[in-house]
Structures are given as structure tokens and as C-alpha cells.
Amino acid sequence: MWLLKLLSRLPLWVLYGFSAFLFFVSYRLVKYRRKLVHKNLSASFPDKSLAELATIERDFYRNLCDYAVETLKLLSISREQLAARMAYTNPELMGKYTNQGQTVLLLSSHHFNWEWLLVSGSISLPAPVDFVYQPVKNTFFNEVTQLARTRFGAFPVKRNDIAREIIKRRDKVRGIAVVADQYPGHGNDKKYFTRFLHQETAFFYGSQQMAALTQAPVLYAVVRRIKRGYYTCTLVEVGNPPYSKTDESVVANYAKEVEKVIMERPSEWLWSHNRWKNKR
């Protein structure tokens, strides 16, 4: 751990040098998940030429390697530096609700850099942030990521404890952050199917269930990369209570907004994830 903390103190321009090396190794030598990335891109953009797909693929790997070193930087980055590099364009949209005593559900997606988005929310948003996470088997990785994510006060909630923690903390006005575009792979996951990027796609229905449980407004945090190491976040409303038990509007609107951002900036989404491994 101490070595990672020491490395994180290097200036970002030095860490981006490591990123360039990682890109060469992962893209050129090891070819990390290249076949999967190509398969996902080809299915999602059937109208693009091979040359266009190759450009997106190459840029994606560059962004992925930048994501790795930027996430390392979270172990030591200052509040001021992070706030300057992840600028929120309209935090007042969340404040409209939290100022009235309403908790807000914050949905994000695997757009670079979602880790900076999560941590910076505790700095730039008008209410404290809880974040939902899925523990992994690697204890050291869990320790590192939790240390980075909670540095500025974010409160971690295990995925299996969501309902219990929502009820337990119902009197606390806050944002509840969920990265909701991952494949719903757990056996008890309820799925919402829709046409997404030209493919039948399963979405995690839990975001809709959380909205129904909390009867909270739902905002999607759209991240856009401005230049290397600089991003903006714009909040987009995708749900407003009341929600009925059969309501699917939150997850449906969220899926449409995520697709819109991917179509606009395809190289900034996580294509190395096996998103379409199982069909209905």
C-alpha cells in the first residue's frame, strides 16, 4: 500500500508517461481483451468502417490506461486539484431537491473517469454521497479502492446491503450513487431488457427498485472528457416520483441517456467489459 501511495504522489504528467507504457503493453503486446473489444464495437456500430472501429478501439485503450493512473492518483490528489479537474456544470439541479430535504439517487455509467466522478461528488455536490459497491475477492484491491473512494467523506454501501442501509439512513439527506450500466449477472438480479446499441441488452433493474423504495428523484451524471486529465459532469434528470410498483421509466430513461453519450463519445466507455455475455 505504501508504495502505491508513494507513486500516486508523482505529478500527473509523469503518471501519464506510465500510461503510455501501459498502452503499449496492453494494446500492442498483450492485446488485453482485444477480441472482446472488437466484437463489442462491431456489434454496437454496424455502420462504421473497419478503420473507424480501429480508431475508436485504439483511443479506448489510451483512455483505459489513463483511467488506471488517474485512479491511482486518487490516493493523494488534493480536494482543490480534483475539483478543478472534474467540474460540475449544474450541481444546483441536485440542490433543488436536497435543499428541500429530499435524498437523490445518482446514476452513473462506466465512462471515464467514473472513479474521479464518485470521489469528486463529495467535494462538489450539495449533499453527502453514499456509494454502492460490489466487493471483489481480492482483499488488497478492495482496500485500495475503498481508501481512494472514501478520502473526502463518501460512505460505502455493499450491494447486498442496499435496502437495509436505505432504511437505516432514511433520515439523512444525501445522494446515493450507483454505477448502473454493468451486466446484471447475479442469479437474483431482476433484469430490464431493451434495445441498446443495436442489441438486446439487459440492464440492472435495481436502480428502478431503489427509486421505488426511496421515492427519490433520479439524476444521471454524464461525464465528458474535455482533455487529458480534465472532465465535466452534467446532471440529467431521468426520474421523478411518485413511482408505481410496475414503473420502468427510470431504467428506461437511463438506458437511453447512456446510449446517447456512448454514441457521442464511443471511445470513452468501458468496451472491455463482457456486457453482452448472456441473452434473454
KOLGUGU-149029 format. One record per residue (C-alpha): residue in three letters; x, y negated, z negated. Coordinates in pm, 1 decimal. Layout:
REM KOLGUGU-149029
@res Ala, px X, py Y, pz Z
...
REM end
This chain:
REM KOLGUGU-149029
@res Met, px 0.0, py 0.0, pz 0.0
@res Trp, px 274.8, py -246.3, pz -92.5
@res Leu, px 435.5, py -202.1, pz 249.8
@res Leu, px 109.4, py -285.3, pz 428.7
@res Lys, px 64.4, py -592.6, pz 210.3
@res Leu, px 419.4, py -699.8, pz 292.5
@res Leu, px 366.3, py -650.1, pz 666.1
@res Ser, px 39.9, py -841.4, pz 650.2
@res Arg, px 230.0, py -1148.8, pz 535.4
@res Leu, px 406.8, py -1171.8, pz 869.3
@res Pro, px 278.6, py -1454.8, pz 1091.4
@res Leu, px 11.3, py -1353.3, pz 1337.2
@res Trp, px 236.8, py -1428.4, pz 1633.1
@res Val, px 476.7, py -1163.5, pz 1501.1
@res Leu, px 193.9, py -916.6, pz 1440.8
@res Tyr, px 76.0, py -972.9, pz 1797.1
@res Gly, px 417.9, py -850.4, pz 1903.7
@res Phe, px 336.3, py -523.7, pz 1726.6
@res Ser, px 2.3, py -528.7, pz 1904.7
@res Ala, px 176.9, py -541.9, pz 2242.5
@res Phe, px 383.6, py -238.5, pz 2142.3
@res Leu, px 70.5, py -55.3, pz 2023.4
@res Phe, px -94.3, py -131.9, pz 2356.6
@res Phe, px 196.5, py 18.7, pz 2549.5
@res Val, px 190.5, py 332.7, pz 2334.6
@res Ser, px -186.1, py 383.9, pz 2319.7
@res Tyr, px -270.2, py 283.7, pz 2675.8
@res Arg, px 34.9, py 389.2, pz 2874.7
@res Leu, px 197.8, py 673.4, pz 2680.0
@res Val, px -53.5, py 848.8, pz 2453.1
@res Lys, px -355.3, py 739.9, pz 2661.9
@res Tyr, px -569.0, py 729.7, pz 2349.0
@res Arg, px -923.9, py 835.5, pz 2441.5
@res Arg, px -873.1, py 704.6, pz 2796.0
@res Lys, px -1105.1, py 966.6, pz 2946.8
@res Leu, px -1382.1, py 884.5, pz 2698.6
@res Val, px -1344.4, py 509.5, pz 2753.4
@res His, px -1355.2, py 553.4, pz 3131.0
@res Lys, px -1661.6, py 777.4, pz 3103.0
@res Asn, px -1845.8, py 527.0, pz 2881.9
@res Leu, px -1762.1, py 232.9, pz 3106.0
@res Ser, px -1855.2, py 414.1, pz 3427.2
@res Ala, px -2194.6, py 515.5, pz 3289.9
@res Ser, px -2263.9, py 170.5, pz 3145.4
@res Phe, px -2163.5, py -26.4, pz 3455.3
@res Pro, px -2256.7, py 188.1, pz 3757.6
@res Asp, px -2246.0, py -115.4, pz 3989.6
@res Lys, px -1887.8, py -214.3, pz 3908.5
@res Ser, px -1596.3, py -109.7, pz 4127.6
@res Leu, px -1310.4, py 108.3, pz 4004.7
@res Ala, px -1086.7, py -197.9, pz 3999.8
@res Glu, px -1334.8, py -391.0, pz 3783.9
@res Leu, px -1370.4, py -98.9, pz 3545.0
@res Ala, px -991.5, py -66.5, pz 3520.8
@res Thr, px -961.6, py -434.6, pz 3427.2
@res Ile, px -1225.6, py -401.8, pz 3154.3
@res Glu, px -1057.0, py -87.3, pz 3025.0
@res Arg, px -713.0, py -247.3, pz 3009.3
@res Asp, px -846.1, py -560.7, pz 2838.3
@res Phe, px -1038.8, py -345.5, pz 2591.0
@res Tyr, px -719.5, py -168.8, pz 2480.4
@res Arg, px -545.1, py -502.7, pz 2435.1
@res Asn, px -834.8, py -623.2, pz 2219.3
@res Leu, px -835.7, py -296.3, pz 2023.8
@res Cys, px -467.3, py -333.0, pz 1937.7
@res Asp, px -516.5, py -697.1, pz 1840.5
@res Tyr, px -803.5, py -580.2, pz 1619.2
@res Ala, px -566.0, py -342.0, pz 1439.2
@res Val, px -309.0, py -606.9, pz 1347.6
@res Glu, px -574.3, py -868.8, pz 1271.5
@res Thr, px -739.2, py -626.9, pz 1029.4
@res Leu, px -402.0, py -569.6, pz 863.8
@res Lys, px -370.8, py -947.6, pz 826.2
@res Leu, px -686.0, py -946.7, pz 610.5
@res Leu, px -474.7, py -815.2, pz 320.8
@res Ser, px -307.8, py -1154.2, pz 284.0
@res Ile, px -480.4, py -1416.6, pz 500.8
@res Ser, px -593.8, py -1728.9, pz 316.6
@res Arg, px -954.7, py -1841.4, pz 293.5
@res Glu, px -874.4, py -2155.6, pz 490.8
@res Gln, px -697.0, py -1971.0, pz 769.8
@res Leu, px -972.7, py -1713.2, pz 809.0
@res Ala, px -1246.3, py -1978.4, pz 806.9
@res Ala, px -1063.6, py -2165.3, pz 1082.1
@res Arg, px -1024.6, py -1850.6, pz 1292.7
@res Met, px -1382.9, py -1721.2, pz 1252.2
@res Ala, px -1602.8, py -2027.8, pz 1296.5
@res Tyr, px -1977.0, py -2001.3, pz 1226.1
@res Thr, px -2177.8, py -2217.5, pz 1465.5
@res Asn, px -2513.8, py -2213.1, pz 1282.3
@res Pro, px -2491.5, py -2088.6, pz 919.6
@res Glu, px -2786.9, py -2314.3, pz 843.7
@res Leu, px -3015.5, py -2053.6, pz 1004.7
@res Met, px -2936.3, py -1820.2, pz 715.7
@res Gly, px -2952.0, py -2110.8, pz 469.4
@res Lys, px -3308.5, py -2186.3, pz 580.0
@res Tyr, px -3410.1, py -1858.9, pz 414.5
@res Thr, px -3164.8, py -1823.7, pz 125.5
@res Asn, px -3240.8, py -2178.8, pz 8.4
@res Gln, px -3599.9, py -2059.9, pz -35.9
@res Gly, px -3488.3, py -1762.0, pz -243.1
@res Gln, px -3505.7, py -1506.7, pz 38.5
@res Thr, px -3244.3, py -1236.7, pz 92.3
@res Val, px -3141.5, py -1198.2, pz 458.6
@res Leu, px -3048.7, py -880.3, pz 644.6
@res Leu, px -2740.2, py -941.9, pz 861.1
@res Leu, px -2682.2, py -701.2, pz 1150.4
@res Ser, px -2351.9, py -693.4, pz 1334.8
@res Ser, px -2204.6, py -473.8, pz 1606.3
@res His, px -1864.9, py -332.0, pz 1695.2
@res His, px -1749.2, py -645.7, pz 1871.5
@res Phe, px -1400.7, py -769.4, pz 1797.1
@res Asn, px -1330.4, py -863.8, pz 1533.9
@res Trp, px -1609.2, py -729.1, pz 1318.6
@res Glu, px -1381.2, py -690.9, pz 1015.6
@res Trp, px -1297.2, py -1062.0, pz 1023.7
@res Leu, px -1669.3, py -1130.6, pz 1059.5
@res Leu, px -1752.9, py -932.9, pz 746.4
@res Val, px -1483.4, py -1086.0, pz 526.9
@res Ser, px -1535.0, py -1441.6, pz 651.4
@res Gly, px -1906.1, py -1422.6, pz 571.7
@res Ser, px -1821.6, py -1452.7, pz 203.0
@res Ile, px -1646.0, py -1781.1, pz 282.8
@res Ser, px -1867.3, py -1948.8, pz 541.7
@res Leu, px -2222.2, py -1827.8, pz 479.8
@res Pro, px -2455.0, py -1999.9, pz 228.3
@res Ala, px -2510.8, py -1692.2, pz 7.3
@res Pro, px -2304.3, py -1397.1, pz -123.6
@res Val, px -2271.2, py -1094.6, pz 104.5
@res Asp, px -2322.8, py -725.1, pz 32.8
@res Phe, px -2194.5, py -489.0, pz 299.8
@res Val, px -2298.1, py -132.7, pz 373.5
@res Tyr, px -2019.5, py 114.5, pz 446.2
@res Gln, px -1969.5, py 482.9, pz 511.0
@res Pro, px -1676.2, py 627.5, pz 309.3
@res Val, px -1431.4, py 838.3, pz 509.2
@res Lys, px -1236.8, py 1141.7, pz 394.6
@res Asn, px -904.0, py 959.4, pz 391.4
@res Thr, px -879.8, py 811.6, pz 40.1
@res Phe, px -591.4, py 578.5, pz 127.5
@res Phe, px -779.5, py 433.9, pz 427.4
@res Asn, px -1084.6, py 375.3, pz 207.9
@res Glu, px -870.8, py 197.2, pz -49.0
@res Val, px -707.3, py -30.4, pz 208.3
@res Thr, px -1028.9, py -125.4, pz 385.9
@res Gln, px -1216.2, py -189.5, pz 61.6
@res Leu, px -933.8, py -409.7, pz -65.1
@res Ala, px -943.9, py -616.1, pz 254.8
@res Arg, px -1322.9, py -639.7, pz 274.8
@res Thr, px -1378.2, py -746.2, pz -86.5
@res Arg, px -1097.2, py -1002.5, pz -121.8
@res Phe, px -1333.5, py -1300.0, pz -110.7
@res Gly, px -1621.3, py -1155.2, pz -309.2
@res Ala, px -1820.4, py -927.7, pz -77.2
@res Phe, px -1998.6, py -647.0, pz -263.3
@res Pro, px -1965.3, py -292.5, pz -119.7
@res Val, px -2268.5, py -61.5, pz -97.3
@res Lys, px -2228.3, py 302.2, pz 2.4
@res Arg, px -2454.6, py 401.6, pz 285.6
@res Asn, px -2626.2, py 673.6, pz 82.7
@res Asp, px -2698.5, py 423.3, pz -195.7
@res Ile, px -2866.4, py 154.6, pz 19.5
@res Ala, px -3222.6, py 194.0, pz -107.3
@res Arg, px -3116.6, py 223.6, pz -470.4
@res Glu, px -2889.5, py -83.6, pz -452.1
@res Ile, px -3151.8, py -291.8, pz -270.8
@res Ile, px -3397.9, py -223.5, pz -552.5
@res Lys, px -3133.3, py -266.8, pz -823.5
@res Arg, px -3016.4, py -602.5, pz -683.0
@res Arg, px -3353.9, py -729.3, pz -560.1
@res Asp, px -3336.3, py -1041.2, pz -779.5
@res Lys, px -3007.4, py -1154.0, pz -621.1
@res Val, px -3043.5, py -1377.7, pz -314.7
@res Arg, px -2780.8, py -1261.8, pz -68.6
@res Gly, px -2701.9, py -1138.1, pz 279.1
@res Ile, px -2695.3, py -761.5, pz 332.5
@res Ala, px -2452.7, py -686.8, pz 618.2
@res Val, px -2473.0, py -372.9, pz 831.8
@res Val, px -2278.9, py -275.1, pz 1144.4
@res Ala, px -2578.6, py -111.3, pz 1307.1
@res Asp, px -2474.2, py -2.0, pz 1657.5
@res Gln, px -2291.8, py 317.5, pz 1561.4
@res Tyr, px -2428.8, py 655.0, pz 1668.5
@res Pro, px -2678.6, py 782.2, pz 1406.7
@res Gly, px -2502.5, py 1112.8, pz 1361.9
@res His, px -2607.7, py 1223.9, pz 1015.3
@res Gly, px -2863.6, py 1502.0, pz 1009.8
@res Asn, px -3119.5, py 1299.5, pz 814.7
@res Asp, px -3079.1, py 984.0, pz 1024.2
@res Lys, px -3402.0, py 866.9, pz 1180.3
@res Lys, px -3334.6, py 757.5, pz 1537.0
@res Tyr, px -3480.4, py 495.7, pz 1766.0
@res Phe, px -3437.7, py 574.8, pz 2136.4
@res Thr, px -3423.8, py 307.1, pz 2403.8
@res Arg, px -3271.9, py 233.3, pz 2744.7
@res Phe, px -2936.8, py 71.8, pz 2668.2
@res Leu, px -2656.1, py 11.0, pz 2917.8
@res His, px -2834.0, py 224.8, pz 3180.8
@res Gln, px -2853.8, py 523.9, pz 2944.4
@res Glu, px -3097.4, py 670.5, pz 2697.7
@res Thr, px -2941.6, py 570.2, pz 2367.3
@res Ala, px -3012.9, py 649.7, pz 2003.7
@res Phe, px -2995.0, py 365.1, pz 1753.4
@res Phe, px -2978.7, py 391.0, pz 1377.0
@res Tyr, px -3335.6, py 330.9, pz 1256.6
@res Gly, px -3208.2, py 241.6, pz 910.8
@res Ser, px -3194.8, py -128.9, pz 996.2
@res Gln, px -3570.1, py -122.4, pz 1056.9
@res Gln, px -3626.9, py 71.7, pz 734.7
@res Met, px -3416.3, py -177.0, pz 538.2
@res Ala, px -3613.2, py -465.6, pz 685.5
@res Ala, px -3939.2, py -298.3, pz 581.7
@res Leu, px -3808.3, py -226.1, pz 230.7
@res Thr, px -3681.7, py -579.8, pz 169.3
@res Gln, px -3937.9, py -766.8, pz 385.9
@res Ala, px -3641.9, py -989.4, pz 468.6
@res Pro, px -3567.0, py -1196.8, pz 778.7
@res Val, px -3313.9, py -1023.7, pz 1004.7
@res Leu, px -3029.4, py -1205.0, pz 1181.7
@res Tyr, px -2784.2, py -1061.7, pz 1434.2
@res Ala, px -2432.0, py -1202.0, pz 1402.9
@res Val, px -2298.6, py -1246.6, pz 1757.2
@res Val, px -1918.5, py -1257.7, pz 1770.3
@res Arg, px -1740.4, py -1408.5, pz 2068.0
@res Arg, px -1365.8, py -1420.9, pz 2121.3
@res Ile, px -1254.9, py -1773.9, pz 2212.6
@res Lys, px -886.5, py -1695.2, pz 2249.4
@res Arg, px -637.9, py -1468.1, pz 2083.5
@res Gly, px -697.0, py -1481.5, pz 1708.8
@res Tyr, px -994.4, py -1718.5, pz 1728.2
@res Tyr, px -1363.6, py -1627.5, pz 1725.7
@res Thr, px -1705.8, py -1779.6, pz 1678.9
@res Cys, px -2011.6, py -1628.4, pz 1514.6
@res Thr, px -2362.3, py -1733.6, pz 1614.0
@res Leu, px -2664.7, py -1608.3, pz 1420.4
@res Val, px -2964.4, py -1494.0, pz 1625.8
@res Glu, px -3298.3, py -1411.3, pz 1466.8
@res Val, px -3419.9, py -1061.6, pz 1560.0
@res Gly, px -3687.3, py -1005.5, pz 1295.4
@res Asn, px -3918.5, py -1193.6, pz 1065.1
@res Pro, px -4152.5, py -1041.0, pz 804.0
@res Pro, px -4404.7, py -908.3, pz 742.0
@res Tyr, px -4320.3, py -568.3, pz 892.3
@res Ser, px -4562.1, py -277.0, pz 907.3
@res Lys, px -4462.3, py 84.6, pz 846.1
@res Thr, px -4477.0, py 157.9, pz 1220.9
@res Asp, px -4295.4, py -160.3, pz 1326.0
@res Glu, px -3992.8, py -111.9, pz 1555.6
@res Ser, px -3937.8, py -474.8, pz 1651.1
@res Val, px -3616.3, py -528.0, pz 1453.2
@res Val, px -3420.5, py -237.2, pz 1600.3
@res Ala, px -3566.4, py -303.2, pz 1948.8
@res Asn, px -3470.1, py -672.3, pz 1945.2
@res Tyr, px -3129.1, py -590.7, pz 1800.6
@res Ala, px -3054.6, py -337.9, pz 2077.2
@res Lys, px -3146.6, py -594.9, pz 2343.2
@res Glu, px -2922.4, py -861.0, pz 2189.9
@res Val, px -2626.7, py -622.9, pz 2156.7
@res Glu, px -2665.0, py -518.5, pz 2520.3
@res Lys, px -2677.1, py -882.1, pz 2626.5
@res Val, px -2345.7, py -958.9, pz 2453.9
@res Ile, px -2180.7, py -645.3, pz 2595.8
@res Met, px -2288.2, py -734.6, pz 2949.3
@res Glu, px -2149.6, py -1083.7, pz 2899.3
@res Arg, px -1815.8, py -970.4, pz 2745.7
@res Pro, px -1765.4, py -598.4, pz 2814.5
@res Ser, px -1401.5, py -572.9, pz 2704.3
@res Glu, px -1484.5, py -689.8, pz 2350.3
@res Trp, px -1695.0, py -389.7, pz 2243.8
@res Leu, px -1569.4, py -59.6, pz 2098.8
@res Trp, px -1570.8, py 172.3, pz 2402.6
@res Ser, px -1351.5, py 438.1, pz 2237.0
@res His, px -1641.3, py 547.5, pz 2015.9
@res Asn, px -1824.8, py 858.9, pz 2140.0
@res Arg, px -2150.6, py 665.3, pz 2146.7
@res Trp, px -2349.7, py 898.4, pz 2371.5
@res Lys, px -2231.5, py 1237.8, pz 2245.9
@res Asn, px -2585.3, py 1372.6, pz 2194.8
@res Lys, px -2904.8, py 1308.6, pz 2384.8
@res Arg, px -3262.4, py 1329.1, pz 2265.5
REM end
